[in-house]
Amino acid sequence: MASVDVPPERARRRPVPALGVALALGVLVALAGPGWATAAGPEASPAAVVTEPGTDPGGETPTAEPTGPSPDPTTPPPTIDPPEETTPPPPTTTPPPPATTAPETPPPTTTVPTPATSRSTRPWTPPPPRPPASSAAPAPTPLGVRITTGDVRLGPGYWNAASTVTTLRVTVTNTGRTTERIRLSYRLPAGLTDAGTAGCAASGDRAYRCGEWTADAGDRFSTLVRVRVAGSAWQRMPLSGSVTVTASAPGVSGTARDNEGFAVLFPPGPPVPGITLQADEVAFDISGGASDLAVRLANTGTVDAAGRIDVVLPAGVSVPVPPAGCATVDPGRTRCDLGTVAAGRRADLRLPVEATPEAQRDAPLAGAVVGRLDPRNGRTRQVQMSFRITAAAALATPVAAGPLPTGSQGVLAADDVLPDPADGGSGRRTVMILIAASALLVVLALGLATTSLRRRLTEPLAEPSAAPGGDLRVGRADAGPDIGRR
């Protein structure tokens, strides 16, 4: 049988094993397909929920309190020029200098460092699910309003009068981008009543509403609320109130609200000879951590006496760990025994104080201290006064703006850990991991295929020969002598 010539090109041709390439491409398509769909979905930021702080709880109703609500006034209160805006200095953290004289029998140590509090990180919670692709973010509102308040401060003349009429300054700013109609309302604590503020009327439960102003964007003005403080109000200290403003505009849906508290500050008294009392303001810094209250009780009499100080704090403010010589009498009241205070000497007390985020949101607030000297022989002497509680975190809150109710006092919890929006979410990370793994599989498959092909192409092949029976045999060059034989 005639031999058949096989072209060398055909003899060297080998099928390329493309199984690895096909498998890698299939894995890439199967794994990356859902990921690409996720990555291409609409992005949306989670909506922020703003809660409005509550007002101060009520107490006993004074005898001069109106018995029912009055019709809403139709005219606003008169306005005055607002005070100049100044940046308040940071709270002082340096303790006051110690007294130059000390009692012969030193009182128990009352200056204690603030106990260290452990900070814990809250577990991360996943963001809310993305809204449907058809949902759209609400348009920003042009409304915005801000309020700042002063305090009701009483002088020494308060102790000589049956009641005292004073004023509370309220400053309003239109922080929006349009002309607004702004209404004012306020709530007074027990022992205080409205003394005839023009344009305002009682709405019940010691609350009052005023007529509305029309203010252009950027306008800033003040008004004075006249209040009457009863001669017996000092027995209820500490006292605090709150003021709220609401802004609206024609053709704009929703309202913008802002509120702030105010403190009623009484002078030391009722005046008693032989004793003086002083208390510093408590200021919480931007972190919201514990602060210190400094109190000084002096014996200005002629005989030694046992000293005692009671600290009364509003709801949400407390002494976390009473120092040596101090104990918690009841919720909101801490009592410290100072030992013997010699005549002409002074005893200093320093207490750590902390406040909840809700209490800091309601700041400014008021606390009270009661000083007592009990001599071995003679009459017990006692005076009390109130002090101011402020929070820097409340002043750092953005101005109220938007249709949702909000307040100027807000606190960012230091332990809250929010997800980083820059990392794009877990879906995008999964897609990237799948793409990288698939790419590695493709590279590996291509490398194996190339190596196999190169090895086959470089192997020498034997020349074709015809066997004695006419059969064609093609063998390797290094094959044995039997290759090509029948």
GIKA-V692427 format. One line per field, one symbol per residue. ss: DSSP state (h for helix, s for strand, l for the rest). Layout:
ss = ???
//
This chain:
ss = lllllllhhhhhllllllhhhhhhhhhhhhhhhhhhhhhllllllllllllllllllllllllllllllllllllllllsllllllllllllllllllllllllllllllslllllllllllllllllllllllllllllllllsssssllssllhhhhhllsssssssssssslllllssssssssllllssslllllsssssllsssssssssllllsssssssssssllhhhhllsssssssssslllllllsssssssssslllslllllsssssllsssllllllssssssssslllllssssssssllllsslllllllsssssllsssssssssllllsssssssssslhhhhhlllssssssssssslllllssssssssssshhhhlllllllllllllllllllllllllhhhllhhhhhhhhhhhhhhhhhhhhhhhhhhhhhhhhhllllllsslllllsslllllllllllll
//
